[in-house]
Amino acid sequence: MADVARAAEGTADELAGLVAGINRLTRRRLWRTMPAPRLRGAEAELLRVVSARPGIGVSGAAKELHLAANSVSTLINGLVAGGLLRRESDPRDGRAVALFPTPACRERLRDWEARRAVLFREGMRALPARDRAAVAAALPALRRLADVLRDTRDTEEVP
């Protein structure tokens, strides 16, 4: 039984490293082809959150990203200055702000998503058929893993 547990831990560690590495490689490859300025990972994630939930507040975005509210505020300031986010008073609470994507933000995310899709499609085509089949077969388990991680993160406090 201990061997099974060690193997599972090794698989988990390898998967975590691969996912992080794939994300880094993807960003680097795409940054070379994207117009400046380059977005940091947290900035791109914040833009995705705001685009998916227009009108979200700073605390909601911070919770979604598992970041401190002051860190998200700093990101927001830069993205507002760069014309990618719009900040308005929240109609429900005049002391709070509501965040909205600008047309430039939506265009930037569409461009990023399109380029990322091409990158992954080309990468998948370069794999042997058995590897493509293995990746496809792993997708349901990876979705379930994402669900497990999503469920556990909602119950944890983030510093």
Phi, psi and omega in degrees: 000322180297325178295321179295317179296318178296320179295319179296319178296318178298318178297316180298316180296317180295318179298315180300317178295319179295316180299314179298317180295318178298318178298315179298313180298320179298311180301314181299315180296319182286324179301325180298332185255354184269150176292151179286158358279152177287142177266137172289161181305315181294326178294315179297319178296319178297317178299321178296317180298312182294323179293325179283333183225067180305137181094357179298148178267176181298313183294323177295318178294319179298317179296316180299322183269353183059046178234161175291146182301322181292329176292318179293321178300319178296316178299316181300316181303315179294320181287328174293314179298328180276002177078018182259339176232153174241135181247130178228159173294138178287124182296337179277336182209103184300343178278340183262167177243153173245139184252141181223142176285145175271166174304324178297322178297311182299319179295316181298316179292320177299316179298313180301312182297319180295316179294321178295319179299316178298315181302313181289322177297317178296319178298316179296319179297331181283345180280152172296155184305320182294326177289320177299318179295321180294319178297314179299319180292332181280343185303314179301319179293322178293323176297318178295321177298317177299320178296317178298315180295320179297316181294319182286329182291332181290344182258356183259148174276135178252129182295000000 
